[in-house]
Structures are given as structure tokens and as C-alpha cells.
């Protein structure tokens, strides 16, 4: 199939692309390479795909309807995986208009073009953030008492509402996937798994918000990518949690990184921040039933892989820096 992946050069997008290419699909990637974090990381994420004849890249913003439409005209798209979004809870509090513009208006563009080009299968990224601080734990998709506590979460909830309307009005098959704290190699540098690991390897302190008892349902990125691809064949409209179903306390999470790096953190204590949830915990019964989803990577194994990846990345950077000092040019591929 020809599958459009928006946000395809990002963390989850690049792993999803990798899975699709392994299965023999053609991938049409759309990404605007914005500067929320260093665009060089996205360039690195997709360097392994650029020479693949089944991969096509378009550097386009999902808010640009005309440019998007040109992509739909040029490519016979069968299905859509819509991952592009402004990410980050805390940043959304200071930039709510930007988050609404990208996450809501951009999603409308994708859904409108899917309707116009008669594309019947859309998978759309949502977030566990939509649950807010609901007291109903584990989080279940049927919960009617959810209350998003950040502009980011509100935009994701609005995206789900829009998807449901398009399903009802245009008979589109749409699956909204609520991701739970995705981590792994190539991850966003502003998220705790990467920031903490990088800082410990570089002997820098970390800021920890709260007393360390907050919990997250950390989900390894390959499990997420498998769930996304499985959703491409689902009929009807569904909202589905993609998590690990095993919430981890922040203190234990920190200890796992320390054990794998064989160092102790220098921790700067901070109060909980506005928009942060106290805990996330996914009920994944729906994912098991509808998608055949079964997360395979434990937090212990996932952190081990993440630390090993960071060590390799640091080694490559150090080699490049040393050789640049000597006036040489080096090309490294791992």
C-alpha cells in the first residue's frame, strides 16, 4: 500500500516508517522539520530511509492545505497515519494558539483531504494527556469524566472529536490512538528518558518535579509502532489506549538509568509543574481485542536499550569532534 505518514521524520514517525518499510509498504512522509527541538535530529532519524525507493519525503507543514493537496494529487494514497503535531505539555501553556493551529487546524486539513480523495482508513495520534487527573485508574477509553489540564491535551481531545464526526458523516474508518509516555532511541530530547540519560552520561544535574512518586506508563517505541500499523486495517471508529499497562514510579525510573550508567544523579528538586499529571496507567484491553496488541519490551529492557543507544551516539559525536579538530572529515554510520 501507499501510506502517508505525517510527522514521519519525528520520533514515533520514524519508527513507524521503519516498520512499514519492513512490511513492504510505500511510505510518503510529510514533515515540516520545525525547531521545537533541533531539526538535525529529525534529519538523522530518516537518513536510513532516503535511498529506499519505497520512501518519499515532502518537507511540508500540515497547516499548508494547498501544498498538502498537491501531495495527494501526485501520490495515490491508500491510507493515512497522522502523527504530526506540536508536542509538549508545558510549552503548550505558553503557546496555546500555536498548538491549536497545528494540532486542530492541521488535523482538519488531513481529514478534509482524506474525504476529498476518498481515503477510507486514517490512524490519528492522540495522547494519554486527555485523561487529565481523572480518579478512574487505570485509564479506560469509555471514561466520561476525563478533563484535560493543558492546552496540548485539549487539542488532542478536540482531534478525537473531529475524527468521530468525520467517521459519522463520511463513513471513514478512523482509529485515534492514545499514546502513553513513549520512549526509546531517537526520542525527543526534551522528554525525561532522554534528558535524564544524556545528563547523567555528561555529569550534569537533573531537575525532578515533585517528590518522585509520580507515575508514568512508559511504553517502548517499537511496541507503539506495531500498534499503529495494526490499526491501519481496523473498521469503524475507535479510541484506543496504547500503553504498557505497568505504571512506573519516577524514583524507580531514575534508579534504572543510574544502574545502567553506573553513576548517581545530582538531583535538583522542584515543585510539580502546571499541566503535569500525577499518574498515567493504560487499560489496554481494547488494544488487545481490536489490534491484537501485546507490548513486549519491559521498562528494564527498554532503559537498557536507551542507555546503550545514548552511549553509541556520544561515541560517534566524540569521534567526529576529535577528527574535526584534526582537520579531517569523518562519515560514521551505525
N, C-alpha and C positions, 0 to 999 in steps of 0.2 A: 504493500500500500504506500501511497504518498501521504506522509503525515506532517502537518505543520506543527512546529513546536515554538511557541512564543516564549521569550526568555531563555532560549535554548543554549546560550553561552554561559548562563549562570551556574550556580552550584547544582541544584536539583536538575536543571535543564540539561546540563552536560552529561550527567549520569543517565538520565532518561534517554538522551540521544544515543549514548553508547549502547544501551540495552536494545533500542530499536534497530540500530545498525547490525548488531549481533543477530537479530532475528530476520535480517534481510530486507527490512523496510527502507524506503527512501525518506530522508528527513529534510524538510525545508525549515531552516532555522531563521527566526526573526528575533533580533536583539538590538537595542539602541546603545549598548555599552556606556550607560550613564556613569557618573562619577560618585555614586553613593559610596562605593569603595573603589580602589584603584582598578581602572579598566584593564590594566595589564594582566590581572588575574583571570579575567574572562578570556583574554586573548590566549593565555596559557591553557585554560580549560579545553579549548576547542582545537588546539594545534594538532592533535592526533586525528582529527576528522577532515581537515582541509583538503587532503589529497584523495579522499574517498569519493568515488564517482557517485555514490548514493547520497552525498551530503551537499546541500546548497545553503549558503549563508546570505541573508539580507540584513544590512545594518539600517534598521527602520524602527521608529518609535510607534508603539501601538496607538498613540493618540493621532497619528497622521493617517486619516482614513483613506485619502487618495493613494498614498504610497502603498498601504496595505492592499487596497483593491487591485492595484497593479500586480501585486504578488499572486493574488487569487486568479487574476486573468491569465497570467503567464504559466501557472502551475495547476495541474489537475489534482487538487487536494481532495483526499478521501476522508480524512479525519483530522481533528484538531486537539492538541494538548496545549491548553492556555495556562502558562506558568508566569508570564511577565507581570511584574507588579513592583511598586515601591514597597520595599520591605523595611521592617524595624519598627517596633512599638514606640520606643522613646522618641525617635526622630519624627514620628507622625504627630506627636503632641505639639511640636513647634512648627510643623509644616502641614497642617490638615488639608489645605486647599490642593496642594500638590498631590497628596495621597488620594484625594477624591478624584482629581482629574485623571490620574494614571489608572488607578485600580477600578474605578467605576466607569468613567467615560471610555477608557481603553477597552474594558470588557464589553461595553455596549457595541463598540466598533467590531470586535471579533464576532459577537453574536449576530449582529446585523449582516455581516458578510457571510457568515455560515448560512443564514437564512437565504440570502440572495443567491448564493451558489449551491444551494440545496445539499449542504453537508449535514448529515443526519447524526453524526457522533461527535460530541465535544466533551472533553475532560477538562475541568476547571479547578485550579488550585484555590483552596480555602485554607483556614487555619484554626488550630485549637484555641486561638485567642478569642474567637467569637463567644466562647462559653463564659468569659469573664470569671468572676469569683463565685460561680454557682456553687451551692452547697450539695448538689446532687453529684456525688462521685462514686464510681467512675463516670466520666462524661459520656452521655449517650445521645445519639443523633435525634432522638424523639423528645428530648428535654425542651419544654416550652418556657422554662424560666431563665433561659440564658440572657445575659446582659453584658454586652461588650463594654470594656472600660478604657478603650483607647480609640482614636480616630482610625488607626490601622485596622483594628478589629471590626469597627463599624463598616469600613469599606468592604471587608471580606464578607460580612453578613449581607450587605447590600448586593454583592455579586451573586450570592446564593439565591436571593430573592429574584433577581433578574433572570438567572438561569431557569428557575422554576416557571416564570412567566413565558419565556421563550419555548420551553418544553410544552406548556399547555396550549399556547397559541399556534405553534408551528410544527408540532409533533416531532420535535428534535429529541434525540436521546442524549441526555446530559448528566454527567456524574460530577458532583462537587466533592472534592477530597479535602478533609480537614487534617492537615499535617501537624504532627506533634514533635516539636523540637528536633529537627533533622540535623544530623551531624555526620562528619566523615571527611576524608580527604577532599580537597578543593573547596571546602566550606567557606562561608562568609567570614572574613577576618574580624568582624565586629561582634560575633557571637562567642559566648563563653568558652565552648570547647576549643576553639582556635586561639582566641586571645589568651586564655589561661596557659595553654600548652606552649605557645610561642613565647610568652613572657617568662615562663619557668626555664625554658631552654636558654633564654638570653639573660637570665639572672635579674629579671625585672619584677617589681611587685605587682600584685593584682588587687583590684577593688572588689570586695564582696559585699553585696547589698543584703542586709538582714542578718540574722543570726546563724545562717547556714542550714536551717531546717526546711526551707522552701524545697519543693519537689517538682521535677520535670520528667515527663515520659519521653526520654531520649530515644530517638528512632534512627537507626543507621541508614544511610542514604541509599544503599543498594536495595534494602527492603522497600523503601519508598518508591524507587524507580520501578521495581517489579509490580507494585500495586497500581501505579499509574498506567503502565502498559496493559495490565489485566483489565482495567476499566474501559479500555477502548472498544470492547465488544459487548458491553452491558446495554441492555434495552431499558427504555423508560427514564424516569428522573430519580436520582438517588443523591443523598448526602451521606458520606461515609467517612468515618474516622480512619486515619492511617497512623497508628502509633505502635508502641511496643507492648503496651498493657502492663508495664512494670515501672512505675514511677520511682525515681532515684533521688535521694536527699542530696542537697548541694554539698554537704560535708563529705559524703561518700564519694561523690563525683570528683571532688578535689583530691581526695586520697588516692583514687585510681591513677590520676595524672602523676601525682608525686611518686607513686610506686613504680610507674613505667619509666619515668625520667630519672628516678633515684636521686631526687632532690626534694627539699621542702620549700613551700611557698613563703614569701614575705607578704602577709595579708594586711591590707588596709580596710578596716571595717567602715561601712557606710549604711545609712538607713535605707529601707526599702524605697524604691522609686515609684513615682506616679505611673500608673498603667501596667505595672508588673503584677502578674497573677501569683497567688500564694502556692498553687499546685496545679499540675495538669495530670490527668490519668485517663487514658483512652479505653473505653469499652470497644473492643474490635470484633464483636460477634457479627455485626453486619458485614464487615470486610471479609471475615472468614466465609460467610454464607454466600455473598454476592460475587466476590472476587476470587475466592479460594486463597485468600491472603494468609500468610503464615510467617511472621517475622523470624528470621534465622540468626541474626547477629546480636549477641548479648552485649550489655554495656561494657563488660570486662574485655571482651574481644574487640569491640568497636574502639575503645580508648587505646588499646594496644596498637591497632592498625593506624589510628590517627597520629599517635606519637611517632611511630615508625615513619609515616609519611612526612611529618614535620622535620624529623632528623635528616631524611633524604633531601628535602627541599633546602634546608640550611647548608648541607654539604655542597649542593650544586651552587648555591649563592656564593659560598666562601671560595670555591674553585674559580668561579667567574671573576670575583673581586680580585683574587690573587693574580690571576693571569692578566686582567686589565691593568693592574699596577705595573706589570712587566711589559706592557705594550703589546700583548697578544690578544687575539680574538679566539674565543672558545665556543663551540656549539655542543651542548650537552643534552642528551635525550635518555630518559629512564622509563 
